[in-house]
Amino acid sequence: MNQNYLLLSLLVLAHCITAQKKVFKIPDSLQTKNYNYLEERSYNVKTDSSKAAFYIDTYIKKAKNEQNWEELLNGYQNALHQSFGKLRIVYADSMIYAAKKSKDDALIGSAHLSKGIAYYGLKQQKKALDNYIIANNYISKTNDHYLIYKVKYNIALVKYYLGFYDEAISLLKECVAYFKDQNPRPYLNSLHSLGLCYNKIGDYGLSTETNKIGLSESKRLNNSEMNVYFIHSEGINDYFKHNYGSAIKEIESSLEEIALNKDFANESVGNFYIGKSYWELNTPEKALLYFQKVDQTFHDKGYIRPDLREVYELLIEYYKTKDNLQKQLYYIDQLLKADSVLTETYTYLIGKIHKEYDTKALLTEKEKIKEQLLRRKYNDAILVSIILLLFIILIFLTYRHFKNRAVYKQKFNELMVQIKDENRSKPKLKNDKSEILDINADTVNNVLKQLEKFERDKKFLEKDITLVKLAAAFNSNNKYLSKIIAHYKDKGFVDYINALKIDYLITLLHEDKKTRNYTNKALAEEAGFSSTQRFANAFLTKTGMPTSFFIEQLKEGNT
């Protein structure tokens, strides 16, 4: 295990040195791109690590050049999410560097929280808790409730690991209540952890109910990422309810996806309870295979927790019956190592969590109460100010409403005059225009005739019509067709098509009363618009009034 750790550390160090020596230059094509664009691109290609790294490196370089510490922190956080193992700690340290440059308590706390989570993912609980406490010291000075509850959630996980289930439950209930309307993934994570805690205190019914709520909420929120963990949790619950067959089936169905998530801790726990189920079913040979996987995880990752310790007692017991002294000695040695790790970890964590975190939480709560008492002195004045502001806004909105209607009414009257004076279904070509010098006159005349037929046959009502498609239909090219439309129609291609569509709808609504009951969506479909919003925007641009007002006036007989 020490050799593997040393090799991994050397690889991480080599990566960092290489990254420092390499001078990354932002490509010309990305010089003007904003942070949102770069972040979105890195997310879209996240399955291709090299492409994702390219956009993340660009993001980080841009932030460094601009000395934008908040965005630099965000860039390192994106890099952390794309990384695995010890490299996540390296990027977490970079986040802390950027956060400290910003001198923003929320950012510094968030960076330490990310580092703690990275350590927790490596199951290094001591280092994780140290960073959670530092994070809490900074975040407690802010009003960032999301971060405050994120710290609470991660502290709850440590309390769960230590066996302080009632305290963990209390924190997790707060997290469930807060995250429910804030963020789906933390909400589902909190439900999952709460179900595990109920299992640990022996309330298997409540654990099952929580798992069912988790699956139901996952479906409601259209987020299936946690489904496998609720199934995994229910499998463990079934073991304690002596439903060993169901426990094996449910946990096994979840392990493949959990392994793909590189979640070796839950994979090890799942293997333990499958093994225990086979053991209870008097098939120790099958149980043995899963117990050995738990031992392998402890050997490779150093991960162990109190309930998994029983693996070694059962393995020692099994090999006693087989009179296999070598295996007995090996597993006794492994049990001693496990006890050493558990004793060291628990002693450190228990001292830290009670002496530093709980005291800090009480002091923070005390300061919050004092602040609330001070704020009450100003609440009445603030309330009056808000009511006065709302009244002013209401007056302004009312004034703007009537003013807009007056403008719309004028536009409507002008449009009605035009309808009476023109035959809008047969727009005339502007043949009195001067010739286009760089296009053959015969070509121009040919395109104009085809445009006339195009308008007469109402081909503009087709959906997704483009300059390329129309040029191909006319046996012309994009450049010529675009120039001819611009010259003879005084419009760009898109505006030309939209104007034809809107003119068609104006005539239709004017002549066919039943269409006045159509929704905007139905009218957009009728005219071949790709979306309702594009139709509404085009109608307002062309007529100077919303569709609803135009139809309202027609229904009132103002024609």
C-alpha positions as CSV (number, residue, x, y, z in Angstrom):
1,M,0.0,0.0,0.0
2,N,2.9,2.4,0.8
3,Q,4.5,1.7,-2.6
4,N,1.3,2.4,-4.4
5,Y,0.9,5.7,-2.4
6,L,4.4,6.7,-3.2
7,L,4.0,6.0,-6.9
8,L,0.8,7.9,-7.1
9,S,2.3,10.9,-5.2
10,L,5.3,10.9,-7.7
11,L,2.9,10.9,-10.6
12,V,0.9,13.8,-9.2
13,L,4.1,15.7,-8.5
14,A,5.3,15.1,-12.1
15,H,2.0,16.3,-13.5
16,C,2.2,19.5,-11.5
17,I,5.9,20.2,-12.5
18,T,5.0,19.6,-16.2
19,A,2.0,21.8,-15.9
20,Q,4.1,24.6,-14.4
21,K,6.8,24.4,-17.1
22,K,4.3,24.3,-20.0
23,V,3.2,27.7,-21.1
24,F,-0.4,27.5,-22.2
25,K,-1.5,30.0,-24.7
26,I,-5.2,30.8,-25.3
27,P,-6.0,30.0,-29.0
28,D,-7.1,32.9,-31.2
29,S,-10.5,31.2,-31.7
30,L,-11.2,31.4,-27.9
31,Q,-9.8,34.8,-27.2
32,T,-13.2,36.6,-27.1
33,K,-15.2,33.7,-25.5
34,N,-16.6,34.3,-22.1
35,Y,-16.4,32.1,-19.0
36,N,-19.9,30.6,-19.5
37,Y,-19.0,29.5,-23.0
38,L,-15.8,27.8,-21.9
39,E,-17.5,26.1,-18.9
40,E,-20.3,24.8,-21.1
41,R,-17.9,23.5,-23.7
42,S,-15.9,21.6,-21.1
43,Y,-19.0,20.1,-19.7
44,N,-20.3,19.0,-23.1
45,V,-17.1,17.1,-23.9
46,K,-16.5,15.9,-20.3
47,T,-16.4,12.3,-21.5
48,D,-13.3,13.2,-23.6
49,S,-10.8,14.2,-20.8
50,S,-8.3,15.8,-23.2
51,K,-10.9,18.0,-24.9
52,A,-12.4,18.9,-21.5
53,A,-8.9,19.8,-20.1
54,F,-8.3,22.1,-23.1
55,Y,-11.3,24.2,-22.3
56,I,-10.6,24.1,-18.6
57,D,-7.0,25.2,-19.2
58,T,-8.2,28.1,-21.4
59,Y,-10.7,29.1,-18.6
60,I,-7.9,29.1,-16.0
61,K,-5.5,31.0,-18.2
62,K,-8.1,33.6,-19.0
63,A,-8.9,34.1,-15.3
64,K,-5.2,34.4,-14.4
65,N,-4.6,37.0,-17.1
66,E,-7.6,39.0,-15.9
67,Q,-6.7,38.3,-12.2
68,N,-10.3,37.3,-11.7
69,W,-9.9,35.3,-8.5
70,E,-13.5,34.1,-8.3
71,E,-13.4,32.7,-11.9
72,L,-9.9,31.3,-11.3
73,L,-11.3,29.4,-8.3
74,N,-14.2,28.2,-10.5
75,G,-11.8,27.0,-13.1
76,Y,-9.7,25.0,-10.7
77,Q,-13.0,23.5,-9.3
78,N,-13.9,22.4,-12.8
79,A,-10.5,20.8,-13.1
80,L,-11.0,19.1,-9.7
81,H,-14.3,17.6,-10.9
82,Q,-12.5,16.2,-14.0
83,S,-9.7,14.6,-11.9
84,F,-9.4,11.6,-9.8
85,G,-7.5,10.5,-6.7
86,K,-4.7,12.7,-5.3
87,L,-4.8,15.1,-8.2
88,R,-8.1,16.4,-6.8
89,I,-6.2,17.6,-3.7
90,V,-3.7,19.5,-5.9
91,Y,-6.5,21.4,-7.6
92,A,-8.2,22.0,-4.3
93,D,-5.0,23.6,-3.0
94,S,-5.1,25.8,-6.1
95,M,-8.7,26.8,-5.3
96,I,-7.6,27.8,-1.8
97,Y,-4.8,29.9,-3.3
98,A,-7.2,31.7,-5.6
99,A,-9.8,32.1,-2.9
100,K,-7.3,33.7,-0.5
101,K,-6.3,36.2,-3.2
102,S,-10.0,37.2,-3.4
103,K,-10.1,37.8,0.4
104,D,-13.7,36.6,0.2
105,D,-14.8,34.5,3.3
106,A,-17.4,32.6,1.3
107,L,-14.9,31.7,-1.4
108,I,-12.2,30.7,1.1
109,G,-14.7,28.6,3.0
110,S,-16.0,27.0,-0.2
111,A,-12.4,26.1,-1.3
112,H,-11.6,24.4,2.0
113,L,-15.0,22.6,1.8
114,S,-14.1,21.3,-1.6
115,K,-10.7,20.1,-0.3
116,G,-12.4,18.4,2.6
117,I,-14.8,16.6,0.2
118,A,-11.9,15.5,-1.9
119,Y,-10.2,14.0,1.1
120,Y,-13.5,12.4,2.2
121,G,-13.7,10.8,-1.3
122,L,-10.3,9.3,-0.6
123,K,-11.7,8.2,2.8
124,Q,-9.1,10.3,4.7
125,Q,-11.6,11.4,7.3
126,K,-9.1,13.2,9.5
127,K,-7.9,15.6,6.8
128,A,-11.5,15.9,5.6
129,L,-12.8,17.1,9.0
130,D,-9.9,19.5,9.4
131,N,-10.9,21.2,6.2
132,Y,-14.6,21.2,7.1
133,I,-13.8,23.0,10.3
134,I,-11.7,25.6,8.5
135,A,-14.5,26.0,6.0
136,N,-17.1,26.4,8.8
137,N,-14.9,29.1,10.4
138,Y,-15.0,31.2,7.2
139,I,-18.6,30.4,6.0
140,S,-20.1,31.1,9.4
141,K,-19.1,34.7,8.9
142,T,-21.2,35.0,5.7
143,N,-24.9,34.8,4.8
144,D,-24.4,32.1,2.2
145,H,-27.0,29.6,3.4
146,Y,-26.2,27.1,0.6
147,L,-22.6,26.8,1.8
148,I,-23.6,26.8,5.5
149,Y,-25.9,23.8,4.8
150,K,-23.3,22.2,2.6
151,V,-20.9,22.2,5.6
152,K,-23.6,20.8,7.8
153,Y,-24.2,18.0,5.4
154,N,-20.5,17.0,5.3
155,I,-20.2,17.3,9.1
156,A,-23.2,15.0,9.3
157,L,-21.4,12.4,7.2
158,V,-18.5,12.4,9.7
159,K,-20.9,12.1,12.6
160,Y,-22.5,9.1,10.8
161,Y,-19.1,7.6,10.3
162,L,-18.3,8.0,14.0
163,G,-21.6,6.5,15.1
164,F,-23.3,9.7,16.4
165,Y,-26.4,8.8,14.4
166,D,-28.9,11.0,16.3
167,E,-26.7,14.1,15.8
168,A,-26.3,13.2,12.2
169,I,-30.0,12.7,11.8
170,S,-30.7,16.2,13.3
171,L,-28.3,17.8,10.8
172,L,-29.5,15.8,7.8
173,K,-33.1,16.7,8.5
174,E,-32.1,20.4,8.4
175,C,-30.3,19.7,5.1
176,V,-33.3,17.9,3.6
177,A,-35.6,20.8,4.5
178,Y,-33.2,23.4,3.1
179,F,-32.0,21.7,-0.1
180,K,-35.5,20.4,-1.1
181,D,-36.4,23.7,-2.9
182,Q,-32.8,24.7,-3.6
183,N,-30.8,22.0,-5.3
184,P,-31.9,18.5,-6.4
185,R,-28.6,16.6,-5.9
186,P,-27.7,17.8,-2.4
187,Y,-31.4,17.2,-1.5
188,L,-31.2,13.6,-2.7
189,N,-27.8,13.0,-1.1
190,S,-29.3,14.2,2.2
191,L,-32.3,11.8,1.9
192,H,-29.9,8.9,1.1
193,S,-27.7,9.7,4.2
194,L,-30.8,10.1,6.4
195,G,-32.0,6.7,5.3
196,L,-28.7,5.2,6.2
197,C,-28.8,6.8,9.7
198,Y,-32.3,5.4,10.4
199,N,-31.0,2.0,9.5
200,K,-28.2,2.4,12.0
201,I,-30.5,3.3,14.9
202,G,-32.6,0.2,14.0
203,D,-35.6,2.0,12.5
204,Y,-35.8,-0.1,9.4
205,G,-39.3,1.0,8.5
206,L,-38.4,4.7,8.5
207,S,-35.2,3.8,6.5
208,T,-37.4,2.0,3.9
209,E,-39.8,4.9,3.8
210,T,-36.9,7.4,3.3
211,N,-35.5,5.3,0.5
212,K,-38.9,5.2,-1.2
213,I,-39.2,9.0,-0.9
214,G,-35.7,9.3,-2.4
215,L,-36.7,7.2,-5.5
216,S,-40.0,9.1,-5.9
217,E,-38.3,12.5,-5.6
218,S,-35.6,11.4,-8.1
219,K,-38.4,10.7,-10.6
220,R,-40.1,13.9,-9.8
221,L,-36.9,15.9,-10.2
222,N,-35.9,13.9,-13.3
223,N,-32.6,13.1,-11.7
224,S,-31.7,9.4,-11.6
225,E,-28.1,9.8,-10.4
226,M,-28.9,8.7,-6.8
227,N,-31.3,5.8,-7.7
228,V,-28.6,3.2,-7.4
229,Y,-27.7,4.4,-3.9
230,F,-31.3,4.3,-2.7
231,I,-31.5,0.7,-4.0
232,H,-28.1,-0.1,-2.4
233,S,-29.4,1.4,0.9
234,E,-32.6,-0.6,0.8
235,G,-30.6,-3.8,0.1
236,I,-28.6,-3.2,3.4
237,N,-32.0,-2.5,5.1
238,D,-33.3,-5.8,3.8
239,Y,-30.4,-7.6,5.4
240,F,-31.3,-6.2,8.8
241,K,-34.9,-7.2,8.2
242,H,-33.6,-10.8,7.5
243,N,-34.7,-10.6,3.8
244,Y,-31.4,-12.0,2.7
245,G,-32.4,-13.0,-0.8
246,S,-33.7,-9.5,-1.5
247,A,-30.7,-7.9,0.1
248,I,-28.3,-9.9,-2.3
249,K,-30.4,-9.1,-5.3
250,E,-30.7,-5.3,-4.6
251,I,-27.1,-4.7,-3.6
252,E,-25.7,-6.7,-6.5
253,S,-27.9,-4.8,-9.0
254,S,-26.4,-1.5,-7.7
255,L,-22.7,-2.5,-7.5
256,E,-21.8,-2.2,-11.2
257,E,-22.8,1.4,-11.4
258,I,-21.3,2.2,-8.0
259,A,-18.0,0.7,-9.2
260,L,-18.2,2.9,-12.4
261,N,-18.5,5.9,-10.1
262,K,-15.2,4.8,-8.5
263,D,-17.0,4.8,-5.2
264,F,-14.9,2.1,-3.5
265,A,-16.4,2.8,-0.1
266,N,-20.0,1.9,-1.0
267,E,-18.7,-0.9,-3.1
268,S,-16.9,-2.4,-0.1
269,V,-20.0,-1.9,2.1
270,G,-22.1,-3.6,-0.5
271,N,-19.7,-6.6,-0.7
272,F,-19.8,-6.9,3.1
273,Y,-23.6,-7.1,3.3
274,I,-23.9,-9.5,0.4
275,G,-21.3,-11.7,2.1
276,K,-23.2,-11.4,5.4
277,S,-26.4,-12.4,3.7
278,Y,-24.8,-15.5,2.2
279,W,-23.3,-16.2,5.6
280,E,-26.8,-16.1,7.2
281,L,-28.0,-18.4,4.4
282,N,-25.4,-21.0,5.4
283,T,-23.4,-20.7,2.2
284,P,-20.0,-19.5,3.6
285,E,-18.1,-20.4,0.4
286,K,-20.1,-17.7,-1.4
287,A,-19.8,-15.3,1.5
288,L,-16.0,-15.8,1.4
289,L,-15.7,-14.3,-2.1
290,Y,-17.3,-11.0,-1.0
291,F,-15.4,-10.8,2.3
292,Q,-12.2,-11.1,0.4
293,K,-13.2,-8.1,-1.7
294,V,-13.7,-6.1,1.4
295,D,-10.2,-7.1,2.6
296,Q,-8.8,-6.2,-0.9
297,T,-10.3,-2.7,-0.6
298,F,-8.7,-2.2,2.8
299,H,-5.4,-3.4,1.4
300,D,-5.5,-1.1,-1.7
301,K,-7.3,1.9,-0.3
302,G,-6.9,1.7,3.4
303,Y,-10.7,2.0,3.8
304,I,-12.3,0.4,6.9
305,R,-15.2,1.3,9.2
306,P,-16.4,-0.3,12.4
307,D,-19.1,-2.6,10.9
308,L,-16.7,-3.9,8.2
309,R,-14.3,-5.0,10.9
310,E,-16.5,-8.1,11.5
311,V,-15.3,-9.4,8.1
312,Y,-12.0,-10.4,9.7
313,E,-13.6,-12.1,12.7
314,L,-15.7,-14.2,10.3
315,L,-12.8,-15.0,8.1
316,I,-10.7,-16.1,11.1
317,E,-13.6,-18.2,12.3
318,Y,-14.0,-19.8,8.8
319,Y,-10.3,-20.7,8.4
320,K,-10.3,-22.2,12.0
321,T,-12.9,-24.7,10.8
322,K,-10.6,-25.5,7.8
323,D,-7.5,-25.7,10.1
324,N,-5.7,-23.2,7.8
325,L,-3.2,-21.6,10.1
326,Q,-1.6,-19.4,7.4
327,K,-4.9,-17.8,6.5
328,Q,-5.8,-17.4,10.2
329,L,-2.5,-15.5,10.8
330,Y,-3.0,-13.3,7.7
331,Y,-6.5,-12.2,8.8
332,I,-5.5,-11.8,12.4
333,D,-2.8,-9.4,11.1
334,Q,-5.3,-7.6,9.0
335,L,-7.7,-7.3,12.0
336,L,-4.9,-5.8,14.0
337,K,-4.2,-3.2,11.3
338,A,-7.9,-2.4,11.0
339,D,-8.2,-1.9,14.8
340,S,-5.1,0.4,14.7
341,V,-6.6,2.5,11.9
342,L,-10.0,2.7,13.5
343,T,-8.6,3.6,17.0
344,E,-6.4,6.3,15.6
345,T,-9.0,7.8,13.3
346,Y,-11.8,7.7,15.9
347,T,-9.8,9.2,18.7
348,Y,-8.8,12.1,16.4
349,L,-12.2,12.7,14.9
350,I,-14.2,12.5,18.1
351,G,-11.9,15.1,19.8
352,K,-12.0,17.4,16.8
353,I,-15.8,17.2,16.1
354,H,-16.8,18.0,19.7
355,K,-14.1,20.4,20.7
356,E,-14.0,22.5,17.6
357,Y,-17.1,22.1,15.4
358,D,-19.9,21.9,18.0
359,T,-18.5,24.8,20.1
360,K,-18.2,26.9,16.9
361,A,-21.7,26.0,15.9
362,L,-23.1,27.2,19.3
363,L,-21.1,30.5,19.1
364,T,-22.3,31.1,15.6
365,E,-25.9,30.5,16.7
366,K,-25.5,33.0,19.5
367,E,-24.1,35.7,17.2
368,K,-27.0,35.1,14.8
369,I,-29.6,35.6,17.6
370,K,-27.9,38.9,18.6
371,E,-28.0,40.1,14.9
372,Q,-31.7,39.2,14.6
373,L,-32.5,41.3,17.7
374,L,-30.7,44.3,16.2
375,R,-32.4,43.8,12.8
376,R,-35.9,43.9,14.4
377,K,-35.4,47.6,15.2
378,Y,-35.3,48.4,11.5
379,N,-38.0,45.9,10.2
380,D,-40.9,48.4,10.4
381,A,-39.1,51.0,8.5
382,I,-38.0,48.5,5.8
383,L,-41.6,47.2,5.5
384,V,-43.0,50.7,5.0
385,S,-40.3,51.4,2.4
386,I,-41.1,48.2,0.5
387,I,-44.8,48.9,0.5
388,L,-44.2,52.5,-0.8
389,L,-41.8,51.1,-3.5
390,L,-44.4,48.5,-4.6
391,F,-47.1,51.2,-4.8
392,I,-44.8,53.4,-7.1
393,I,-44.0,50.4,-9.3
394,L,-47.8,49.6,-9.5
395,I,-48.5,53.2,-10.6
396,F,-45.7,53.1,-13.2
397,L,-46.8,49.7,-14.6
398,T,-50.4,51.0,-14.9
399,Y,-49.3,54.1,-16.7
400,R,-47.1,52.1,-19.0
401,H,-49.9,49.7,-19.7
402,F,-52.4,52.4,-20.9
403,K,-49.6,54.2,-22.8
404,N,-48.7,51.0,-24.7
405,R,-52.4,50.4,-25.5
406,A,-52.7,53.8,-27.0
407,V,-49.6,53.2,-29.2
408,Y,-51.0,49.7,-30.1
409,K,-54.4,51.2,-31.0
410,Q,-52.7,53.7,-33.4
411,K,-50.7,51.0,-35.0
412,F,-53.8,48.9,-35.4
413,N,-55.7,51.7,-37.1
414,E,-52.8,52.3,-39.5
415,L,-52.7,48.6,-40.3
416,M,-56.5,48.5,-41.1
417,V,-56.1,51.4,-43.5
418,Q,-53.3,49.5,-45.3
419,I,-55.5,46.3,-45.5
420,K,-58.3,48.3,-47.1
421,D,-55.9,50.0,-49.6
422,E,-53.7,47.0,-50.6
423,N,-54.2,43.4,-51.7
424,R,-51.7,42.0,-49.2
425,S,-52.0,38.5,-50.4
426,K,-50.3,39.5,-53.7
427,P,-47.3,41.7,-52.9
428,K,-45.9,43.5,-55.9
429,L,-42.3,43.1,-56.9
430,K,-40.3,46.3,-57.0
431,N,-39.2,46.1,-60.7
432,D,-38.5,49.8,-60.8
433,K,-35.3,49.2,-58.9
434,S,-31.9,49.7,-60.6
435,E,-30.2,46.6,-61.9
436,I,-27.6,44.6,-59.8
437,L,-24.5,45.2,-61.8
438,D,-22.5,42.0,-60.7
439,I,-25.4,39.6,-61.5
440,N,-26.6,38.7,-65.0
441,A,-30.0,40.4,-65.7
442,D,-31.5,37.1,-67.0
443,T,-30.5,35.5,-63.7
444,V,-32.1,38.3,-61.7
445,N,-35.3,38.1,-63.8
446,N,-35.4,34.3,-63.4
447,V,-35.0,34.5,-59.6
448,L,-37.7,37.3,-59.3
449,K,-40.2,35.2,-61.3
450,Q,-39.5,32.2,-59.0
451,L,-39.9,34.5,-55.9
452,E,-43.2,35.7,-57.3
453,K,-44.4,32.0,-57.7
454,F,-42.9,31.2,-54.3
455,E,-45.1,34.0,-52.7
456,R,-48.1,33.2,-54.8
457,D,-48.0,29.5,-53.8
458,K,-47.4,30.4,-50.2
459,K,-44.3,28.2,-50.0
460,F,-43.0,30.5,-47.3
461,L,-45.4,28.7,-44.9
462,E,-43.1,25.7,-44.8
463,K,-41.2,25.1,-41.6
464,D,-37.4,25.4,-41.4
465,I,-37.1,27.1,-44.8
466,T,-33.5,28.4,-45.2
467,L,-31.6,30.5,-47.7
468,V,-29.6,27.4,-48.7
469,K,-32.8,25.3,-49.3
470,L,-34.5,28.1,-51.3
471,A,-31.4,28.8,-53.4
472,A,-31.2,25.1,-54.2
473,A,-34.9,25.0,-55.2
474,F,-34.3,28.0,-57.5
475,N,-31.2,26.4,-59.0
476,S,-29.3,29.5,-57.9
477,N,-26.7,30.1,-55.2
478,N,-26.9,31.6,-51.7
479,K,-25.0,34.8,-52.6
480,Y,-27.1,35.7,-55.6
481,L,-30.4,34.9,-53.9
482,S,-29.5,36.9,-50.8
483,K,-28.4,39.9,-52.9
484,I,-31.6,39.9,-55.0
485,I,-33.9,39.7,-52.0
486,A,-32.0,42.5,-50.2
487,H,-32.1,44.7,-53.4
488,Y,-35.7,44.1,-54.5
489,K,-37.4,43.4,-51.2
490,D,-35.4,45.8,-49.0
491,K,-35.0,43.0,-46.4
492,G,-32.6,40.3,-45.3
493,F,-33.7,36.7,-46.0
494,V,-35.0,36.0,-42.5
495,D,-36.9,39.3,-42.3
496,Y,-38.3,38.7,-45.8
497,I,-39.7,35.2,-44.9
498,N,-41.0,36.4,-41.5
499,A,-42.8,39.4,-43.2
500,L,-44.5,37.1,-45.6
501,K,-45.6,34.8,-42.8
502,I,-47.0,37.7,-40.7
503,D,-48.8,39.3,-43.7
504,Y,-50.4,35.9,-44.4
505,L,-51.6,35.6,-40.7
506,I,-52.9,39.2,-40.7
507,T,-55.0,38.5,-43.7
508,L,-56.1,35.1,-42.3
509,L,-57.1,36.7,-38.9
510,H,-58.9,39.5,-40.7
511,E,-60.9,37.3,-43.0
512,D,-61.4,34.1,-41.0
513,K,-63.1,34.7,-37.7
514,K,-62.5,31.2,-36.3
515,T,-58.7,31.7,-36.4
516,R,-59.1,34.5,-33.9
517,N,-59.6,31.8,-31.2
518,Y,-56.3,30.1,-32.0
519,T,-53.5,30.2,-29.5
520,N,-50.2,31.8,-30.3
521,K,-48.8,28.3,-30.6
522,A,-51.4,27.3,-33.2
523,L,-50.9,30.5,-35.2
524,A,-47.1,29.9,-35.2
525,E,-47.8,26.3,-36.5
526,E,-50.2,27.7,-39.1
527,A,-47.5,30.1,-40.5
528,G,-44.6,27.6,-40.2
529,F,-42.7,29.3,-37.4
530,S,-40.2,27.1,-35.7
531,S,-41.3,28.3,-32.2
532,T,-44.0,30.3,-30.6
533,Q,-41.6,32.9,-29.3
534,R,-40.1,33.6,-32.7
535,F,-43.7,34.1,-34.1
536,A,-44.6,36.5,-31.3
537,N,-41.4,38.5,-31.8
538,A,-41.9,38.6,-35.6
539,F,-45.5,39.8,-35.2
540,L,-44.6,42.5,-32.8
541,T,-41.7,43.7,-35.0
542,K,-43.9,43.8,-38.1
543,T,-47.1,45.3,-36.7
544,G,-45.8,47.2,-33.6
545,M,-48.4,45.4,-31.4
546,P,-48.7,42.0,-29.7
547,T,-50.9,39.3,-31.4
548,S,-53.3,39.3,-28.4
549,F,-54.1,43.1,-28.9
550,F,-54.6,42.7,-32.7
551,I,-57.0,39.8,-32.2
552,E,-58.8,41.7,-29.4
553,Q,-59.4,44.6,-31.7
554,L,-60.7,42.4,-34.5
555,K,-63.1,40.7,-32.1
556,E,-64.4,44.1,-31.0
557,G,-65.2,44.9,-34.6
558,N,-62.7,47.7,-34.9
559,T,-62.0,47.0,-38.6
